[in-house]
Amino acid sequence: MFKQLRNIDTAFKYIRSFTIAVVISNIIISCFCYYKSYQLAAKVQGMIYVLYGDKVIEAFADDRRNYLPVEARAHVKDFHRLFFTLDPDEKIIQSNIAKSMYLADASAREKYRSLKESGFYTSVISGNVSQRIEVDSVNVDFNQKPYYFKCYATLQIRRPTSITTRSLVTEGYLQDAKSTDNNSHGFLILHWSILRNDDINVINR
């Protein structure tokens, strides 16, 4: 009988040890799964999937500060391209100006209004004039907000009788803004002004 009791006691200890081992193993596995799930969730939060046609392309989210200089210069270039690109077509002019107004404050609107009242756009259309801009460089000071910038560009004005090349220098400030479909870089140009717009070359046709 004592032998039977010892066998029962041994079996009970074995079962208890096995149960404790199973519980501890489950706790370890659960902790490991939780840790891996947390890692995966953190990784997924830093990934973006873009649907391009019938393909899914993986992109990665990153801190905007890493791309701030590139985004700032691109914003300034986009504004100048839209504001100064002209063709002898009123609809094209209005379309470009309307798009450029999303990128700047009232200072750009005032400049447009001044040019319009002086008959500038009317003369572009009636004179069959086209104008293109090449932005040479954009210098931005990121030491304090809003960011001061100076833009150096070259204008080429094509008339039926001549081609004029002009040197253009503008300045202003960049303020952070919410990115939208009409303002993809997330900036707004403040206090924009033209410092210089001088002829550097005229070629008669």
N, C-alpha and C positions, 0 to 999 in steps of 0.2 A: 504493500500500500504506500509506504514511504517513497519507494522508487517511482510509483505512478505520480505522486505529488511533485516529486522533483522533476519529472518529465513535463508535467503541466506548467510548473514554474519556469522551467527553461523555455518551453514553447511560448509562454506569455512574454518573457523578456525578449525573445526573438521577434515576436510580433510587434511589441512596443518599439524595439530598436528599428525594425523595418518601417513602421509607420512614421517615426520621427525622421528617418532618412528620406522617406517619400515626401513628407511635408517640407523639409528643408530644401530638397531638390526642386519642388514646385515653386517655393519662394524664390530661389536663385534663378530659375528659368523665367518666372514672371518678371523679376527685376531686369533681367537681361533683355527680355522682349520689350519692356517699357522703355529701356534705354535706347534700344535700336529704333523703336518707333519714334521716339523724340528726335533722334538724329535724322531719320528719314523725313519727318515733318519739317525740320529746320532746313534740310536740303531742298525739299520741294518748294518751300516758301521763297527760296532764292532762284527758282527756275520759272521761266515763262515759256509757254508753247505757242508758237505763231502758226496759224494756218495759212499756207501760201499755195494757192491752187488746190491740188489734191495731196499736198505734202505737209507734214507737221514738222516744223523746225523748232529746235530747242534754243531758247535764249536764256540769258542769266541777268537777274536784277543786280544792280550795282549802285554804290553811293554816287549821288549826282555830283558831288564835289570833285570826283575823279574826272568828270567830263565837262566841268564848268567852263574852262577856257574855250573849248571847242564849240560848245553850245552857244556861248556868248558871241563869239565871232560869227558863227553861222546866222544867228538872229540878226546881227547888224548887216551882214551881207544880203540876207533875204529882203530886209526892209529897203535897202538902197536899190537892189535889183528891181523890186516892184515899183518903187516910187519914180525911178529915173528911166525905166525902159518904156519908150514911147514909139508908137506907130501912128500913121495918119488914119486912125480909125477910132471914133469916139467910144465905141463899146469896149475895145481893148484897153484904152486909157482908163475908162471908168472902172473896169474890172480890176486892173492892176492897182489903182489908187485905193479902191475899196478894200482889197486884201492887205495893202500896206498899213491902212488905218488901224487894223487889229494889232499891229506890232508897236505902235507908238501912241503917245498922249496927244493932247490938243495942240502942241507945238507943231507937229507935222500937219495937222488939219489946217492950222493958220497959214502955213507956208503954201499948201495946196490952194487955199482960198485966195491968197494973194496972187499966185500965178494965174489962177482962173480969171480973176477980176481984171488982170492986166492984159488979158487976151492971149496969153501964151499958148494955151492948148488949142485955141481956135486957129492960131497961126501955124501950129504943127500940122493940123489937119488940112488947112487950105494950102499950105506950102509943100505938102507931100513930104514931110520931114520924118525921119526915123532916128531914134537915139538909143544907143546901147551903152552900158556901163561895165567896166572891168574893175572890180575892187582889188587894189594892189595889196593892201594890208589893213588890219584892224588892231589897234593897240588898246588893251583894256587893263585898267588898274583895279586889282581885286583886293587891295589893302583895306578899303572901307566901302560900305554900302551907302547909297547906290553906286554902282561901279562906273567910274568915268571912262569914256572911250573916245578915241579919235580915229576916224576912218579916212584912208587915202585911196582915191580912185581915179580912174581915167574915163572920161566921157567921149564917145565918138558920135558926132551929129552929122548925119547924111542928108544933104539937100540935093535937089536936081542939078545944081551948079557947083557944089563944093562939098568937101568932107572936112569937118572941123574937129580937131582933137583938143579937149579941155582938161585941165587939172582940177580935180574936185577934192576939197578937204572939208569934212564935217566933224562935229563933236556932239556929245550928249552924255546921258547917264543911262545905265541899265538897272532896272528894278526887277526883283523876282516877281513872277506872276504865275498863275495857274496854267498848266499846259492844256490846250484845247485843240480842236481840229483846225481852228484858224490861227492858233499861236502854238505851234508844236514844240518850240524850244523853251517856253515858259519864262519869257522876259517881256518887259515893256520899256520902250525907249522914252526917256524924259528929257525935256528942255533941249530938244534937237535944234541945231542951227548949222548953217553953212558958213564956213570960215573963208573959203576961197573957191572961186569957180572961174578960172582964167583960161583964155586961149593959149595953147602952146604950139599949135600947128594948123595951117589952113592949106588944103590942096584944092585948086580949082580944076574942075572937070572940063 
